């Protein structure tokens, strides 16, 4: 092997490791997760696909589905979703009309990741409480895979423990690996080593995971698995990675 071939091989290995280190997360980011009677009734929501800690956005096509569930009511918000100017993300202005828990969800189109030769589909949720009625936050949406919270996913102090169940096809997924990442929006947090970027935990035999929130801000939980079907890209079949994603916000106690 000559020097040029060695250099190419080293570059390929470095590129592959970087792709593997940076975890992908779907994200639905509301301007507020608790709307009180004195707040503005209109919230902004951004829909993104990104590396949360590094703040790197990936190009995102318009999702296949985007909406909000509140009890027995399901509202399709996809027609109202608009491309964010100058960014690979989407946004919507939504007016809160009724009290209760609003579960916003997105089902994206498959994302082709060339570094891993894999399609990625992240089913993502976030919950916004309105006007003090705390009902519905643990409701299941029936997504292909989803995180069902066991802890109320709002009104969380920094240091609180958050628990949820990983489900696939409506059934608990024992011993699922769960990645946890902080939305480091302003790049204020510097990771002393790579393992600090993406925290990794495992669910128990009942699919239940537990994590203590160490800092205020938005935290994403992601459980990934490979499907038993493949999708085509340039005439070849490739694996499909589906993820159950959920976002919560912690606030410092003052």
N, C-alpha and C positions, 0 to 999 in steps of 0.2 A: 504494500500500500504506500503510494507516494504522499508527499506532504500536502498536496492539494486535496487528495482524497481524505486524509486525516482531518484536515481543517473543515471540510464539508461534513464529515461524520460528527465532529465535535459540535458544529453549529446545529445540526439536526437534533442531537441529543439535548442540547441546551434549549432549543425551541420546544421540543416535546415536553421537557420538564416544566418549563414555564407555563405551557398550556394546561398541564395537569395540576399545577399548584394553584392557579387562579380558579376558584370555584365560580360556576355560573349560578345566578339566581334570577328567577322571575321576580318582579316587584310591582305591587300596587301601593303607591305612596299617597295617603290622604294629607291634606293640609292640617287636619286635626282628627284625632281619634275619639274625642269626647266633645259633643256639641251640647252646650247647656242652653237654658232659656234666654240668657243674656248675650250669647254668641251670635255671630253672623250665621244665618241659616244655610248659607251657600258654602260648599267646600270645593276645593280643587283636588283632583286625583291625577297622578301621573302613573302611566303604565310603562315599565321599562324591562329590559333584559341586560344584566350587567354583572360586573365583578364588584360587589358592594364595598369591600374594604379599599380596593385600589381606585374605585370610582370610575372604572372603565365601562363605557356603554358599548353594547353590540347593536348592530343594525337589527331592527325589529319590524317585521311586516305587521300589517293590521291584523289583530287577533281573529281567530275563528269565532270566539264568543267572549263577550264582556258584559257583565250585568251586576245586579244587586238583588239579594234575597232578603226578605223581611217577613218572617213567619210563613204564611201560605202564599205570599205575594212574590212574584219573580218579575223583575223589570229588565228588559233588554236595552242596554245602553250602547251597544256597538255602533248604531247609526250616528250617535252623538260624539263618538270618539274622534279627536282631531290630532293630526301629526304636529308634534312640537317643533316650532320654528328653529332651525339650526341644530337640531339634535335628533338622534335615532330613538325617539320615544314618542309616546302618545299622551294626550291629556283630555280631561273633561271637567266642566263645571257642573256640579250636581246640587240641587236644592233639597235640603232635608225638610220633609213635610210632616212626618209622623214620629212620635216617640218610639223608642225601641232600638234593638240592635240591627244594624245594616251590614250584611255580609257581602262585600264586593269581591268578585272573582273574575279571573281571566283564564281562558283556554287558548293558548297561542297556536299559531301555525308551526309545524316542525322547523327547527332551526338547524341548518347544516353546519357542523363544526369540523372544518377540514383538518385541524390539528389532531383530532381524535377519531376522524372518519366515522362520525356518529351523528345521528339526528337527535335533537334535544326538544322535549316538550315539558314545560313546567306549568302545572296547574296551581295557580297562585291565589291566596286569599288574604284579606285584611278586614278587620271588623271595626265599625264606627258606631259608638253608642250615642243615642240622641235623647235629650230631654229627660234623662234620669230613669227611664224604663229599661231595666236590665233583663231583658228576655230574648232568648234566641241565640246567644253567643256560642253555644255548644251544638247548634244545629248542623247536621250533615247535609251536604249538597248533592251527594251521589256522584262526585267526580271519579274518574278512573282511579286516581289515588289522591288522598287528601289528609291533612292534619286536622284532627278534631280536638279542640282545646279541652283540657280538664281544669285548667286554671282560667279564671275570667281574663280575657286577653286585652284588657284596658284597665286604667286606674292602677298601673303597676309602678311600685317604687323601685328605684335602683337597689339591688340586693335581694329582691323577691325571687322566689323560685317559680319557674313556669313549667307546666306539664302538659303533654298532649299525647294523643294516640295516633300512630301511623296506620292508615288503612289503605288497602288495595282491593278494589272491587267490593267495597263495603265491609271487608273483613280485616281484623287486626293483623298486622304484619310483624310477627315476633322477631326480635333481635335485629331490627332494621338499623342501619347506620344513619345517623342524623348529623348533618353539617350545620354549624351555627356561625353566622358572620354578622359583623357590625357594619352598619351603613356609615362609612367614614367620609361623609359628604364634604367636609372642609379640610380633609387630610390632616386633622389635628392629632390623630393617634399614629404613632410610629411603632411598628411591630419589631421587637428586638431580634426575632428569628421567624422564619417562614411558618412553623407550626402555630404561631400566635394569630396568623391571619384568619384561618378557618379552624374553628374549634370542632372536634369530632367526638361524638358520644354514641352510645348504642341504646336502643330501646330494650326493655326486658321481654320476658316470654309472652307478655300480653300486648306487646307493641307500644308500651308506655315509655316515654322518655322524660327526663328531668334536667333542667338547666337553671343555674342561678345567674341572674343578670348583673354583671359587674360595673356597668356604666350606663348613664342616661343616653337616650336616643333610640333609634330604630334598630331592631334585631331581627334577622331572618333565620328561619329554620327550614332545612331542606332535607328530604329523604329521597334518594335516587335509586332506581333499579332499571334493569334492561328488560324490555318486553320480549315476548315469544314470537313477535313478527318483525319484519324488516321493511325498509322503504328504499326506493330506487333513487340513485343519483348517478347521472352520466352512464346509464345502462347497467350499473351494478347494484346489488343489494347490500344495505348497510344496517347495522343495529340501531335500535331506537331506545333512547334513554328517557324515561318519564320521571317527573319529580313532583312530590307533594311539598308545596312551599307555603309558609305562613309568616306574616310580619306582625310584630308587636312593638309598642313603644314604652320605654321606662323613663321615669321622671325622678330627679333628685329630691329627697326630702329636705325641706329648708325650715 
